[in-house]
């Protein structure tokens, strides 16, 4: 079985995907936090799967929802 190629986004696209600014992504890269990213030379790219994982890892449930479980 062949997997579809990963969808790589430029910082501007990744920032829009996460609803943050490009400056925010740059600050996260400098601080070594935020979503995983790849760099070749001066080109930075974000895998959509890594962006989704970043969002999922930060997911919080409300106290009411957690108490019902």
mmCIF file as Biopython writes it, N, C-alpha, C and O atoms, coordinates in Angstrom:
data_model
#
loop_
_atom_site.group_PDB
_atom_site.id
_atom_site.type_symbol
_atom_site.label_atom_id
_atom_site.label_alt_id
_atom_site.label_comp_id
_atom_site.label_asym_id
_atom_site.label_entity_id
_atom_site.label_seq_id
_atom_site.pdbx_PDB_ins_code
_atom_site.Cartn_x
_atom_site.Cartn_y
_atom_site.Cartn_z
_atom_site.occupancy
_atom_site.B_iso_or_equiv
_atom_site.auth_seq_id
_atom_site.auth_asym_id
_atom_site.pdbx_PDB_model_num
ATOM 1   N N  . UNK A ? 1  ? 0.841   -1.180 0.000  1.0 0.0 1  A 1 
ATOM 2   C CA . UNK A ? 1  ? 0.000   0.000  0.000  1.0 0.0 1  A 1 
ATOM 3   C C  . UNK A ? 1  ? 0.886   1.243  0.000  1.0 0.0 1  A 1 
ATOM 4   O O  . UNK A ? 1  ? 1.865   1.316  0.742  1.0 0.0 1  A 1 
ATOM 5   N N  . UNK A ? 2  ? 0.544   2.194  -0.816 1.0 0.0 2  A 1 
ATOM 6   C CA . UNK A ? 2  ? 1.295   3.440  -0.911 1.0 0.0 2  A 1 
ATOM 7   C C  . UNK A ? 2  ? 0.560   4.528  -0.142 1.0 0.0 2  A 1 
ATOM 8   O O  . UNK A ? 2  ? -0.634  4.751  -0.340 1.0 0.0 2  A 1 
ATOM 9   N N  . UNK A ? 3  ? 1.284   5.191  0.725  1.0 0.0 3  A 1 
ATOM 10  C CA . UNK A ? 3  ? 0.705   6.298  1.492  1.0 0.0 3  A 1 
ATOM 11  C C  . UNK A ? 3  ? 0.729   7.565  0.660  1.0 0.0 3  A 1 
ATOM 12  O O  . UNK A ? 3  ? 1.651   7.766  -0.130 1.0 0.0 3  A 1 
ATOM 13  N N  . UNK A ? 4  ? -0.272  8.426  0.824  1.0 0.0 4  A 1 
ATOM 14  C CA . UNK A ? 4  ? -0.238  9.708  0.104  1.0 0.0 4  A 1 
ATOM 15  C C  . UNK A ? 4  ? 0.901   10.558 0.648  1.0 0.0 4  A 1 
ATOM 16  O O  . UNK A ? 4  ? 1.268   10.435 1.817  1.0 0.0 4  A 1 
ATOM 17  N N  . UNK A ? 5  ? 1.459   11.418 -0.195 1.0 0.0 5  A 1 
ATOM 18  C CA . UNK A ? 5  ? 2.555   12.276 0.281  1.0 0.0 5  A 1 
ATOM 19  C C  . UNK A ? 5  ? 2.070   13.226 1.366  1.0 0.0 5  A 1 
ATOM 20  O O  . UNK A ? 5  ? 0.914   13.649 1.373  1.0 0.0 5  A 1 
ATOM 21  N N  . UNK A ? 6  ? 2.971   13.552 2.274  1.0 0.0 6  A 1 
ATOM 22  C CA . UNK A ? 6  ? 2.646   14.514 3.339  1.0 0.0 6  A 1 
ATOM 23  C C  . UNK A ? 6  ? 2.394   15.879 2.713  1.0 0.0 6  A 1 
ATOM 24  O O  . UNK A ? 6  ? 3.006   16.235 1.706  1.0 0.0 6  A 1 
ATOM 25  N N  . UNK A ? 7  ? 1.510   16.618 3.305  1.0 0.0 7  A 1 
ATOM 26  C CA . UNK A ? 7  ? 1.230   17.968 2.813  1.0 0.0 7  A 1 
ATOM 27  C C  . UNK A ? 7  ? 2.059   18.934 3.641  1.0 0.0 7  A 1 
ATOM 28  O O  . UNK A ? 7  ? 1.825   19.097 4.838  1.0 0.0 7  A 1 
ATOM 29  N N  . UNK A ? 8  ? 3.011   19.563 3.012  1.0 0.0 8  A 1 
ATOM 30  C CA . UNK A ? 8  ? 3.909   20.493 3.684  1.0 0.0 8  A 1 
ATOM 31  C C  . UNK A ? 8  ? 3.454   21.926 3.432  1.0 0.0 8  A 1 
ATOM 32  O O  . UNK A ? 8  ? 3.128   22.297 2.304  1.0 0.0 8  A 1 
ATOM 33  N N  . UNK A ? 9  ? 3.436   22.721 4.492  1.0 0.0 9  A 1 
ATOM 34  C CA . UNK A ? 9  ? 2.993   24.109 4.404  1.0 0.0 9  A 1 
ATOM 35  C C  . UNK A ? 9  ? 4.139   25.067 4.697  1.0 0.0 9  A 1 
ATOM 36  O O  . UNK A ? 9  ? 4.990   24.796 5.545  1.0 0.0 9  A 1 
ATOM 37  N N  . UNK A ? 10 ? 4.152   26.175 3.995  1.0 0.0 10 A 1 
ATOM 38  C CA . UNK A ? 10 ? 5.083   27.269 4.285  1.0 0.0 10 A 1 
ATOM 39  C C  . UNK A ? 10 ? 4.633   27.931 5.590  1.0 0.0 10 A 1 
ATOM 40  O O  . UNK A ? 10 ? 3.479   27.771 5.989  1.0 0.0 10 A 1 
ATOM 41  N N  . UNK A ? 11 ? 5.520   28.670 6.259  1.0 0.0 11 A 1 
ATOM 42  C CA . UNK A ? 11 ? 5.145   29.314 7.519  1.0 0.0 11 A 1 
ATOM 43  C C  . UNK A ? 11 ? 3.871   30.163 7.433  1.0 0.0 11 A 1 
ATOM 44  O O  . UNK A ? 11 ? 3.061   30.143 8.359  1.0 0.0 11 A 1 
ATOM 45  N N  . UNK A ? 12 ? 3.683   30.904 6.341  1.0 0.0 12 A 1 
ATOM 46  C CA . UNK A ? 12 ? 2.481   31.725 6.198  1.0 0.0 12 A 1 
ATOM 47  C C  . UNK A ? 12 ? 1.228   30.853 6.197  1.0 0.0 12 A 1 
ATOM 48  O O  . UNK A ? 12 ? 0.228   31.191 6.830  1.0 0.0 12 A 1 
ATOM 49  N N  . UNK A ? 13 ? 1.288   29.734 5.484  1.0 0.0 13 A 1 
ATOM 50  C CA . UNK A ? 13 ? 0.147   28.811 5.417  1.0 0.0 13 A 1 
ATOM 51  C C  . UNK A ? 13 ? -0.079  28.128 6.760  1.0 0.0 13 A 1 
ATOM 52  O O  . UNK A ? 13 ? -1.217  27.975 7.204  1.0 0.0 13 A 1 
ATOM 53  N N  . UNK A ? 14 ? 1.016   27.717 7.405  1.0 0.0 14 A 1 
ATOM 54  C CA . UNK A ? 14 ? 0.906   27.056 8.713  1.0 0.0 14 A 1 
ATOM 55  C C  . UNK A ? 14 ? 0.335   28.009 9.755  1.0 0.0 14 A 1 
ATOM 56  O O  . UNK A ? 14 ? -0.474  27.602 10.590 1.0 0.0 14 A 1 
ATOM 57  N N  . UNK A ? 15 ? 0.746   29.265 9.713  1.0 0.0 15 A 1 
ATOM 58  C CA . UNK A ? 15 ? 0.220   30.250 10.656 1.0 0.0 15 A 1 
ATOM 59  C C  . UNK A ? 15 ? -1.283  30.416 10.465 1.0 0.0 15 A 1 
ATOM 60  O O  . UNK A ? 15 ? -2.033  30.481 11.439 1.0 0.0 15 A 1 
ATOM 61  N N  . UNK A ? 16 ? -1.722  30.483 9.217  1.0 0.0 16 A 1 
ATOM 62  C CA . UNK A ? 16 ? -3.152  30.600 8.939  1.0 0.0 16 A 1 
ATOM 63  C C  . UNK A ? 16 ? -3.886  29.337 9.418  1.0 0.0 16 A 1 
ATOM 64  O O  . UNK A ? 16 ? -4.983  29.434 9.969  1.0 0.0 16 A 1 
ATOM 65  N N  . UNK A ? 17 ? -3.303  28.188 9.216  1.0 0.0 17 A 1 
ATOM 66  C CA . UNK A ? 17 ? -3.900  26.917 9.639  1.0 0.0 17 A 1 
ATOM 67  C C  . UNK A ? 17 ? -4.116  26.888 11.148 1.0 0.0 17 A 1 
ATOM 68  O O  . UNK A ? 17 ? -5.128  26.375 11.628 1.0 0.0 17 A 1 
ATOM 69  N N  . UNK A ? 18 ? -3.157  27.444 11.897 1.0 0.0 18 A 1 
ATOM 70  C CA . UNK A ? 18 ? -3.222  27.459 13.365 1.0 0.0 18 A 1 
ATOM 71  C C  . UNK A ? 18 ? -3.893  28.718 13.920 1.0 0.0 18 A 1 
ATOM 72  O O  . UNK A ? 18 ? -4.109  28.827 15.127 1.0 0.0 18 A 1 
ATOM 73  N N  . UNK A ? 19 ? -4.213  29.644 13.061 1.0 0.0 19 A 1 
ATOM 74  C CA . UNK A ? 19 ? -4.796  30.937 13.472 1.0 0.0 19 A 1 
ATOM 75  C C  . UNK A ? 19 ? -3.866  31.721 14.393 1.0 0.0 19 A 1 
ATOM 76  O O  . UNK A ? 19 ? -4.293  32.286 15.400 1.0 0.0 19 A 1 
ATOM 77  N N  . UNK A ? 20 ? -2.594  31.742 14.028 1.0 0.0 20 A 1 
ATOM 78  C CA . UNK A ? 20 ? -1.592  32.546 14.734 1.0 0.0 20 A 1 
ATOM 79  C C  . UNK A ? 20 ? -0.839  33.362 13.681 1.0 0.0 20 A 1 
ATOM 80  O O  . UNK A ? 20 ? -1.058  33.192 12.482 1.0 0.0 20 A 1 
ATOM 81  N N  . UNK A ? 21 ? 0.035   34.236 14.131 1.0 0.0 21 A 1 
ATOM 82  C CA . UNK A ? 21 ? 0.830   35.030 13.195 1.0 0.0 21 A 1 
ATOM 83  C C  . UNK A ? 21 ? 2.105   34.286 12.816 1.0 0.0 21 A 1 
ATOM 84  O O  . UNK A ? 21 ? 2.532   33.364 13.511 1.0 0.0 21 A 1 
ATOM 85  N N  . UNK A ? 22 ? 2.698   34.699 11.712 1.0 0.0 22 A 1 
ATOM 86  C CA . UNK A ? 22 ? 4.001   34.147 11.324 1.0 0.0 22 A 1 
ATOM 87  C C  . UNK A ? 22 ? 5.050   34.470 12.389 1.0 0.0 22 A 1 
ATOM 88  O O  . UNK A ? 22 ? 5.941   33.664 12.656 1.0 0.0 22 A 1 
ATOM 89  N N  . UNK A ? 23 ? 4.939   35.651 12.995 1.0 0.0 23 A 1 
ATOM 90  C CA . UNK A ? 23 ? 5.871   36.024 14.061 1.0 0.0 23 A 1 
ATOM 91  C C  . UNK A ? 23 ? 5.758   35.068 15.240 1.0 0.0 23 A 1 
ATOM 92  O O  . UNK A ? 23 ? 6.762   34.738 15.872 1.0 0.0 23 A 1 
ATOM 93  N N  . UNK A ? 24 ? 4.544   34.624 15.539 1.0 0.0 24 A 1 
ATOM 94  C CA . UNK A ? 24 ? 4.333   33.661 16.622 1.0 0.0 24 A 1 
ATOM 95  C C  . UNK A ? 24 ? 5.045   32.351 16.296 1.0 0.0 24 A 1 
ATOM 96  O O  . UNK A ? 24 ? 5.734   31.792 17.149 1.0 0.0 24 A 1 
ATOM 97  N N  . UNK A ? 25 ? 4.885   31.860 15.077 1.0 0.0 25 A 1 
ATOM 98  C CA . UNK A ? 25 ? 5.579   30.625 14.678 1.0 0.0 25 A 1 
ATOM 99  C C  . UNK A ? 25 ? 7.097   30.793 14.777 1.0 0.0 25 A 1 
ATOM 100 O O  . UNK A ? 25 ? 7.800   29.895 15.240 1.0 0.0 25 A 1 
ATOM 101 N N  . UNK A ? 26 ? 7.589   31.948 14.338 1.0 0.0 26 A 1 
ATOM 102 C CA . UNK A ? 26 ? 9.033   32.211 14.418 1.0 0.0 26 A 1 
ATOM 103 C C  . UNK A ? 26 ? 9.495   32.203 15.872 1.0 0.0 26 A 1 
ATOM 104 O O  . UNK A ? 26 ? 10.549  31.649 16.184 1.0 0.0 26 A 1 
ATOM 105 N N  . UNK A ? 27 ? 8.725   32.804 16.749 1.0 0.0 27 A 1 
ATOM 106 C CA . UNK A ? 27 ? 9.081   32.823 18.175 1.0 0.0 27 A 1 
ATOM 107 C C  . UNK A ? 27 ? 9.081   31.405 18.738 1.0 0.0 27 A 1 
ATOM 108 O O  . UNK A ? 27 ? 9.963   31.049 19.518 1.0 0.0 27 A 1 
ATOM 109 N N  . UNK A ? 28 ? 8.103   30.599 18.350 1.0 0.0 28 A 1 
ATOM 110 C CA . UNK A ? 28 ? 8.059   29.208 18.810 1.0 0.0 28 A 1 
ATOM 111 C C  . UNK A ? 28 ? 9.267   28.423 18.309 1.0 0.0 28 A 1 
ATOM 112 O O  . UNK A ? 28 ? 9.842   27.626 19.049 1.0 0.0 28 A 1 
ATOM 113 N N  . UNK A ? 29 ? 9.655   28.651 17.038 1.0 0.0 29 A 1 
ATOM 114 C CA . UNK A ? 29 ? 10.840  27.953 16.510 1.0 0.0 29 A 1 
ATOM 115 C C  . UNK A ? 29 ? 12.079  28.362 17.289 1.0 0.0 29 A 1 
ATOM 116 O O  . UNK A ? 29 ? 12.892  27.511 17.652 1.0 0.0 29 A 1 
ATOM 117 N N  . UNK A ? 30 ? 12.233  29.655 17.550 1.0 0.0 30 A 1 
ATOM 118 C CA . UNK A ? 30 ? 13.403  30.150 18.285 1.0 0.0 30 A 1 
ATOM 119 C C  . UNK A ? 30 ? 13.465  29.592 19.701 1.0 0.0 30 A 1 
ATOM 120 O O  . UNK A ? 30 ? 14.545  29.324 20.227 1.0 0.0 30 A 1 
ATOM 121 N N  . UNK A ? 31 ? 12.285  29.419 20.317 1.0 0.0 31 A 1 
ATOM 122 C CA . UNK A ? 31 ? 12.207  28.901 21.693 1.0 0.0 31 A 1 
ATOM 123 C C  . UNK A ? 31 ? 12.175  27.373 21.730 1.0 0.0 31 A 1 
ATOM 124 O O  . UNK A ? 31 ? 12.135  26.775 22.806 1.0 0.0 31 A 1 
ATOM 125 N N  . UNK A ? 32 ? 12.192  26.745 20.555 1.0 0.0 32 A 1 
ATOM 126 C CA . UNK A ? 32 ? 12.124  25.285 20.447 1.0 0.0 32 A 1 
ATOM 127 C C  . UNK A ? 32 ? 10.851  24.727 21.078 1.0 0.0 32 A 1 
ATOM 128 O O  . UNK A ? 32 ? 10.878  23.694 21.748 1.0 0.0 32 A 1 
ATOM 129 N N  . UNK A ? 33 ? 9.730   25.428 20.855 1.0 0.0 33 A 1 
ATOM 130 C CA . UNK A ? 33 ? 8.434   24.916 21.279 1.0 0.0 33 A 1 
ATOM 131 C C  . UNK A ? 33 ? 7.481   25.114 20.115 1.0 0.0 33 A 1 
ATOM 132 O O  . UNK A ? 33 ? 7.873   25.653 19.080 1.0 0.0 33 A 1 
ATOM 133 N N  . UNK A ? 34 ? 6.260   24.696 20.265 1.0 0.0 34 A 1 
ATOM 134 C CA . UNK A ? 34 ? 5.322   24.790 19.155 1.0 0.0 34 A 1 
ATOM 135 C C  . UNK A ? 34 ? 5.364   23.531 18.317 1.0 0.0 34 A 1 
ATOM 136 O O  . UNK A ? 34 ? 5.941   22.528 18.737 1.0 0.0 34 A 1 
ATOM 137 N N  . UNK A ? 35 ? 4.762   23.564 17.136 1.0 0.0 35 A 1 
ATOM 138 C CA . UNK A ? 35 ? 4.706   22.368 16.297 1.0 0.0 35 A 1 
ATOM 139 C C  . UNK A ? 35 ? 6.068   22.026 15.691 1.0 0.0 35 A 1 
ATOM 140 O O  . UNK A ? 35 ? 6.931   22.888 15.521 1.0 0.0 35 A 1 
ATOM 141 N N  . UNK A ? 36 ? 6.229   20.746 15.374 1.0 0.0 36 A 1 
ATOM 142 C CA . UNK A ? 36 ? 7.464   20.292 14.715 1.0 0.0 36 A 1 
ATOM 143 C C  . UNK A ? 36 ? 7.565   20.960 13.345 1.0 0.0 36 A 1 
ATOM 144 O O  . UNK A ? 36 ? 6.549   21.269 12.722 1.0 0.0 36 A 1 
ATOM 145 N N  . UNK A ? 37 ? 8.787   21.180 12.886 1.0 0.0 37 A 1 
ATOM 146 C CA . UNK A ? 37 ? 9.017   21.815 11.607 1.0 0.0 37 A 1 
ATOM 147 C C  . UNK A ? 37 ? 10.284  21.237 10.995 1.0 0.0 37 A 1 
ATOM 148 O O  . UNK A ? 37 ? 11.103  20.636 11.689 1.0 0.0 37 A 1 
ATOM 149 N N  . UNK A ? 38 ? 10.435  21.423 9.706  1.0 0.0 38 A 1 
ATOM 150 C CA . UNK A ? 38 ? 11.616  20.961 8.986  1.0 0.0 38 A 1 
ATOM 151 C C  . UNK A ? 38 ? 12.245  22.139 8.266  1.0 0.0 38 A 1 
ATOM 152 O O  . UNK A ? 38 ? 11.564  23.076 7.849  1.0 0.0 38 A 1 
ATOM 153 N N  . UNK A ? 39 ? 13.564  22.068 8.130  1.0 0.0 39 A 1 
ATOM 154 C CA . UNK A ? 39 ? 14.273  23.165 7.478  1.0 0.0 39 A 1 
ATOM 155 C C  . UNK A ? 39 ? 15.384  22.614 6.598  1.0 0.0 39 A 1 
ATOM 156 O O  . UNK A ? 39 ? 16.169  21.767 7.023  1.0 0.0 39 A 1 
ATOM 157 N N  . UNK A ? 40 ? 15.436  23.103 5.376  1.0 0.0 40 A 1 
ATOM 158 C CA . UNK A ? 40 ? 16.514  22.822 4.437  1.0 0.0 40 A 1 
ATOM 159 C C  . UNK A ? 40 ? 17.022  24.165 3.951  1.0 0.0 40 A 1 
ATOM 160 O O  . UNK A ? 40 ? 16.315  24.893 3.255  1.0 0.0 40 A 1 
ATOM 161 N N  . UNK A ? 41 ? 18.233  24.484 4.315  1.0 0.0 41 A 1 
ATOM 162 C CA . UNK A ? 41 ? 18.751  25.799 3.957  1.0 0.0 41 A 1 
ATOM 163 C C  . UNK A ? 41 ? 17.924  26.861 4.664  1.0 0.0 41 A 1 
ATOM 164 O O  . UNK A ? 41 ? 17.821  26.867 5.891  1.0 0.0 41 A 1 
ATOM 165 N N  . UNK A ? 42 ? 17.343  27.746 3.892  1.0 0.0 42 A 1 
ATOM 166 C CA . UNK A ? 42 ? 16.500  28.803 4.469  1.0 0.0 42 A 1 
ATOM 167 C C  . UNK A ? 42 ? 15.016  28.465 4.394  1.0 0.0 42 A 1 
ATOM 168 O O  . UNK A ? 42 ? 14.176  29.250 4.834  1.0 0.0 42 A 1 
ATOM 169 N N  . UNK A ? 43 ? 14.691  27.303 3.840  1.0 0.0 43 A 1 
ATOM 170 C CA . UNK A ? 43 ? 13.289  26.944 3.636  1.0 0.0 43 A 1 
ATOM 171 C C  . UNK A ? 43 ? 12.748  26.185 4.846  1.0 0.0 43 A 1 
ATOM 172 O O  . UNK A ? 43 ? 13.266  25.127 5.204  1.0 0.0 43 A 1 
ATOM 173 N N  . UNK A ? 44 ? 11.708  26.728 5.470  1.0 0.0 44 A 1 
ATOM 174 C CA . UNK A ? 44 ? 11.032  26.112 6.620  1.0 0.0 44 A 1 
ATOM 175 C C  . UNK A ? 44 ? 9.676   25.605 6.149  1.0 0.0 44 A 1 
ATOM 176 O O  . UNK A ? 44 ? 8.953   26.312 5.446  1.0 0.0 44 A 1 
ATOM 177 N N  . UNK A ? 45 ? 9.332   24.379 6.537  1.0 0.0 45 A 1 
ATOM 178 C CA . UNK A ? 45 ? 8.039   23.811 6.183  1.0 0.0 45 A 1 
ATOM 179 C C  . UNK A ? 45 ? 7.460   23.067 7.378  1.0 0.0 45 A 1 
ATOM 180 O O  . UNK A ? 45 ? 8.189   22.553 8.227  1.0 0.0 45 A 1 
ATOM 181 N N  . UNK A ? 46 ? 6.132   23.023 7.424  1.0 0.0 46 A 1 
ATOM 182 C CA . UNK A ? 46 ? 5.395   22.334 8.476  1.0 0.0 46 A 1 
ATOM 183 C C  . UNK A ? 46 ? 4.529   21.245 7.848  1.0 0.0 46 A 1 
ATOM 184 O O  . UNK A ? 46 ? 3.825   21.496 6.869  1.0 0.0 46 A 1 
ATOM 185 N N  . UNK A ? 47 ? 4.580   20.044 8.407  1.0 0.0 47 A 1 
ATOM 186 C CA . UNK A ? 47 ? 3.728   18.947 7.961  1.0 0.0 47 A 1 
ATOM 187 C C  . UNK A ? 47 ? 2.356   19.132 8.615  1.0 0.0 47 A 1 
ATOM 188 O O  . UNK A ? 47 ? 2.276   19.367 9.821  1.0 0.0 47 A 1 
ATOM 189 N N  . UNK A ? 48 ? 1.289   19.029 7.840  1.0 0.0 48 A 1 
ATOM 190 C CA . UNK A ? 48 ? -0.060  19.202 8.368  1.0 0.0 48 A 1 
ATOM 191 C C  . UNK A ? 48 ? -0.320  18.214 9.508  1.0 0.0 48 A 1 
ATOM 192 O O  . UNK A ? 48 ? -1.000  18.560 10.474 1.0 0.0 48 A 1 
ATOM 193 N N  . UNK A ? 49 ? 0.205   17.001 9.412  1.0 0.0 49 A 1 
ATOM 194 C CA . UNK A ? 49 ? 0.019   16.012 10.479 1.0 0.0 49 A 1 
ATOM 195 C C  . UNK A ? 49 ? 0.636   16.493 11.791 1.0 0.0 49 A 1 
ATOM 196 O O  . UNK A ? 49 ? 0.077   16.254 12.861 1.0 0.0 49 A 1 
ATOM 197 N N  . UNK A ? 50 ? 1.789   17.171 11.714 1.0 0.0 50 A 1 
ATOM 198 C CA . UNK A ? 50 ? 2.434   17.710 12.919 1.0 0.0 50 A 1 
ATOM 199 C C  . UNK A ? 50 ? 1.617   18.868 13.501 1.0 0.0 50 A 1 
ATOM 200 O O  . UNK A ? 50 ? 1.541   19.027 14.719 1.0 0.0 50 A 1 
ATOM 201 N N  . UNK A ? 51 ? 1.015   19.665 12.636 1.0 0.0 51 A 1 
ATOM 202 C CA . UNK A ? 51 ? 0.172   20.766 13.116 1.0 0.0 51 A 1 
ATOM 203 C C  . UNK A ? 51 ? -1.063  20.217 13.824 1.0 0.0 51 A 1 
ATOM 204 O O  . UNK A ? 51 ? -1.464  20.724 14.871 1.0 0.0 51 A 1 
ATOM 205 N N  . UNK A ? 52 ? -1.659  19.181 13.246 1.0 0.0 52 A 1 
ATOM 206 C CA . UNK A ? 52 ? -2.822  18.551 13.883 1.0 0.0 52 A 1 
ATOM 207 C C  . UNK A ? 52 ? -2.444  17.935 15.231 1.0 0.0 52 A 1 
ATOM 208 O O  . UNK A ? 52 ? -3.196  18.051 16.198 1.0 0.0 52 A 1 
ATOM 209 N N  . UNK A ? 53 ? -1.284  17.282 15.298 1.0 0.0 53 A 1 
ATOM 210 C CA . UNK A ? 53 ? -0.825  16.678 16.553 1.0 0.0 53 A 1 
ATOM 211 C C  . UNK A ? 53 ? -0.569  17.757 17.605 1.0 0.0 53 A 1 
ATOM 212 O O  . UNK A ? 53 ? -0.897  17.573 18.777 1.0 0.0 53 A 1 
ATOM 213 N N  . UNK A ? 54 ? 0.007   18.866 17.193 1.0 0.0 54 A 1 
ATOM 214 C CA . UNK A ? 54 ? 0.257   19.988 18.107 1.0 0.0 54 A 1 
ATOM 215 C C  . UNK A ? 54 ? -1.047  20.488 18.713 1.0 0.0 54 A 1 
ATOM 216 O O  . UNK A ? 54 ? -1.129  20.731 19.917 1.0 0.0 54 A 1 
ATOM 217 N N  . UNK A ? 55 ? -2.057  20.638 17.879 1.0 0.0 55 A 1 
ATOM 218 C CA . UNK A ? 55 ? -3.361  21.091 18.370 1.0 0.0 55 A 1 
ATOM 219 C C  . UNK A ? 55 ? -3.990  20.048 19.290 1.0 0.0 55 A 1 
ATOM 220 O O  . UNK A ? 55 ? -4.559  20.394 20.325 1.0 0.0 55 A 1 
ATOM 221 N N  . UNK A ? 56 ? -3.890  18.791 18.922 1.0 0.0 56 A 1 
ATOM 222 C CA . UNK A ? 56 ? -4.487  17.717 19.727 1.0 0.0 56 A 1 
ATOM 223 C C  . UNK A ? 56 ? -3.798  17.593 21.082 1.0 0.0 56 A 1 
ATOM 224 O O  . UNK A ? 56 ? -4.458  17.326 22.087 1.0 0.0 56 A 1 
ATOM 225 N N  . UNK A ? 57 ? -2.494  17.781 21.122 1.0 0.0 57 A 1 
ATOM 226 C CA . UNK A ? 57 ? -1.755  17.671 22.386 1.0 0.0 57 A 1 
ATOM 227 C C  . UNK A ? 57 ? -2.074  18.807 23.347 1.0 0.0 57 A 1 
ATOM 228 O O  . UNK A ? 57 ? -1.877  18.669 24.554 1.0 0.0 57 A 1 
ATOM 229 N N  . UNK A ? 58 ? -2.559  19.914 22.832 1.0 0.0 58 A 1 
ATOM 230 C CA . UNK A ? 58 ? -2.911  21.045 23.687 1.0 0.0 58 A 1 
ATOM 231 C C  . UNK A ? 58 ? -4.379  21.056 24.063 1.0 0.0 58 A 1 
ATOM 232 O O  . UNK A ? 58 ? -4.852  21.984 24.718 1.0 0.0 58 A 1 
ATOM 233 N N  . UNK A ? 59 ? -5.093  20.031 23.652 1.0 0.0 59 A 1 
ATOM 234 C CA . UNK A ? 59 ? -6.547  19.981 23.899 1.0 0.0 59 A 1 
ATOM 235 C C  . UNK A ? 59 ? -6.834  19.865 25.389 1.0 0.0 59 A 1 
ATOM 236 O O  . UNK A ? 59 ? -6.230  19.059 26.095 1.0 0.0 59 A 1 
ATOM 237 N N  . UNK A ? 60 ? -7.759  20.679 25.843 1.0 0.0 60 A 1 
ATOM 238 C CA . UNK A ? 60 ? -8.171  20.675 27.244 1.0 0.0 60 A 1 
ATOM 239 C C  . UNK A ? 60 ? -9.662  20.383 27.310 1.0 0.0 60 A 1 
ATOM 240 O O  . UNK A ? 60 ? -10.427 20.830 26.455 1.0 0.0 60 A 1 
ATOM 241 N N  . UNK A ? 61 ? -10.067 19.642 28.312 1.0 0.0 61 A 1 
ATOM 242 C CA . UNK A ? 61 ? -11.490 19.398 28.524 1.0 0.0 61 A 1 
ATOM 243 C C  . UNK A ? 61 ? -11.956 20.239 29.702 1.0 0.0 61 A 1 
ATOM 244 O O  . UNK A ? 61 ? -11.204 20.494 30.642 1.0 0.0 61 A 1 
ATOM 245 N N  . UNK A ? 62 ? -13.194 20.658 29.631 1.0 0.0 62 A 1 
ATOM 246 C CA . UNK A ? 62 ? -13.736 21.429 30.736 1.0 0.0 62 A 1 
ATOM 247 C C  . UNK A ? 62 ? -13.924 20.512 31.944 1.0 0.0 62 A 1 
ATOM 248 O O  . UNK A ? 62 ? -14.014 19.294 31.791 1.0 0.0 62 A 1 
ATOM 249 N N  . UNK A ? 63 ? -13.981 21.085 33.123 1.0 0.0 63 A 1 
ATOM 250 C CA . UNK A ? 63 ? -14.165 20.317 34.356 1.0 0.0 63 A 1 
ATOM 251 C C  . UNK A ? 63 ? -15.488 19.556 34.293 1.0 0.0 63 A 1 
ATOM 252 O O  . UNK A ? 63 ? -15.566 18.404 34.722 1.0 0.0 63 A 1 
ATOM 253 N N  . UNK A ? 64 ? -16.514 20.193 33.765 1.0 0.0 64 A 1 
ATOM 254 C CA . UNK A ? 64 ? -17.829 19.569 33.662 1.0 0.0 64 A 1 
ATOM 255 C C  . UNK A ? 64 ? -17.770 18.328 32.773 1.0 0.0 64 A 1 
ATOM 256 O O  . UNK A ? 64 ? -18.336 17.293 33.124 1.0 0.0 64 A 1 
ATOM 257 N N  . UNK A ? 65 ? -17.096 18.419 31.630 1.0 0.0 65 A 1 
ATOM 258 C CA . UNK A ? 65 ? -16.971 17.300 30.695 1.0 0.0 65 A 1 
ATOM 259 C C  . UNK A ? 65 ? -16.148 16.176 31.322 1.0 0.0 65 A 1 
ATOM 260 O O  . UNK A ? 65 ? -16.514 15.007 31.197 1.0 0.0 65 A 1 
ATOM 261 N N  . UNK A ? 66 ? -15.053 16.505 31.987 1.0 0.0 66 A 1 
ATOM 262 C CA . UNK A ? 66 ? -14.191 15.504 32.604 1.0 0.0 66 A 1 
ATOM 263 C C  . UNK A ? 66 ? -14.914 14.799 33.749 1.0 0.0 66 A 1 
ATOM 264 O O  . UNK A ? 66 ? -14.734 13.596 33.936 1.0 0.0 66 A 1 
ATOM 265 N N  . UNK A ? 67 ? -15.713 15.513 34.506 1.0 0.0 67 A 1 
ATOM 266 C CA . UNK A ? 67 ? -16.424 14.936 35.639 1.0 0.0 67 A 1 
ATOM 267 C C  . UNK A ? 67 ? -17.510 13.956 35.186 1.0 0.0 67 A 1 
ATOM 268 O O  . UNK A ? 67 ? -17.830 13.000 35.893 1.0 0.0 67 A 1 
ATOM 269 N N  . UNK A ? 68 ? -18.068 14.204 34.005 1.0 0.0 68 A 1 
ATOM 270 C CA . UNK A ? 68 ? -19.122 13.337 33.478 1.0 0.0 68 A 1 
ATOM 271 C C  . UNK A ? 68 ? -18.577 12.002 32.989 1.0 0.0 68 A 1 
ATOM 272 O O  . UNK A ? 68 ? -19.331 11.036 32.866 1.0 0.0 68 A 1 
ATOM 273 N N  . UNK A ? 69 ? -17.289 11.936 32.712 1.0 0.0 69 A 1 
ATOM 274 C CA . UNK A ? 69 ? -16.691 10.718 32.161 1.0 0.0 69 A 1 
ATOM 275 C C  . UNK A ? 69 ? -16.459 9.644  33.184 1.0 0.0 69 A 1 
ATOM 276 O O  . UNK A ? 69 ? -15.961 8.570  32.849 1.0 0.0 69 A 1 
#
